[in-house]
Amino acid sequence: MGIRKLKNSIGRKIRNLRLDREISQEKLAEYVNISREHISCIERGKHLPTIETLFSFAKYFSIDIKEFFD
């Protein structure tokens, strides 16, 4: 999988998890300690989150980090 596909795949997964749970970008950003704008860029596949941020997302959504790579 190329980096562009990885960015898009992870971004879609985060967006879907957030929307399924009816969580705002602001609330998620506050929990993972990044800006709402950065959440938006991740969800749109513009930025790839750091491994630390991915672990924070996984903890917040109560999933295994591997799910971001399925």
C-alpha positions as CSV (number, residue, x, y, z in Angstrom):
1,M,0.0,0.0,0.0
2,G,1.4,3.4,-1.0
3,I,1.6,6.3,1.4
4,R,-1.3,8.2,-0.3
5,K,-3.6,5.1,0.1
6,L,-2.5,4.7,3.7
7,K,-3.3,8.3,4.5
8,N,-6.7,8.0,2.9
9,S,-7.5,4.7,4.5
10,I,-6.5,5.8,8.0
11,G,-8.3,9.1,7.6
12,R,-11.6,7.4,6.5
13,K,-11.4,5.0,9.4
14,I,-11.0,7.8,11.9
15,R,-13.8,9.8,10.3
16,N,-16.1,6.8,10.3
17,L,-15.4,6.0,13.9
18,R,-15.9,9.6,14.9
19,L,-19.2,10.0,13.0
20,D,-20.5,6.6,14.1
21,R,-20.0,7.7,17.7
22,E,-21.4,11.2,17.0
23,I,-18.2,12.9,18.3
24,S,-17.2,16.3,17.1
25,Q,-13.7,17.0,15.6
26,E,-13.2,19.5,18.5
27,K,-13.9,16.9,21.1
28,L,-11.6,14.3,19.5
29,A,-8.9,16.9,19.0
30,E,-9.0,17.9,22.6
31,Y,-8.6,14.2,23.7
32,V,-5.6,13.5,21.4
33,N,-4.1,16.9,22.1
34,I,-4.0,18.2,18.5
35,S,-5.9,20.9,16.7
36,R,-9.3,20.5,15.1
37,E,-7.7,21.6,11.8
38,H,-5.2,18.7,12.1
39,I,-8.0,16.2,12.7
40,S,-9.7,17.6,9.5
41,C,-6.5,17.1,7.5
42,I,-6.0,13.6,8.8
43,E,-9.6,12.7,8.0
44,R,-9.2,14.1,4.5
45,G,-6.0,12.1,3.9
46,K,-3.8,15.2,3.8
47,H,-1.7,14.3,6.9
48,L,-0.6,11.0,8.3
49,P,-1.0,10.9,12.1
50,T,2.1,10.1,14.2
51,I,2.2,6.7,15.9
52,E,1.6,8.4,19.2
53,T,-1.6,10.0,17.8
54,L,-2.7,6.7,16.3
55,F,-2.4,5.1,19.8
56,S,-4.4,8.0,21.3
57,F,-7.1,7.5,18.6
58,A,-7.2,3.7,19.3
59,K,-7.5,4.3,23.0
60,Y,-10.2,6.9,22.6
61,F,-12.2,4.6,20.3
62,S,-11.4,1.4,22.3
63,I,-9.9,-0.4,19.4
64,D,-6.7,-2.1,18.6
65,I,-4.3,0.0,16.6
66,K,-4.1,-2.7,14.0
67,E,-7.6,-1.8,12.9
68,F,-6.3,1.3,11.3
69,F,-4.3,-0.8,8.9
70,D,-7.0,-3.4,7.9
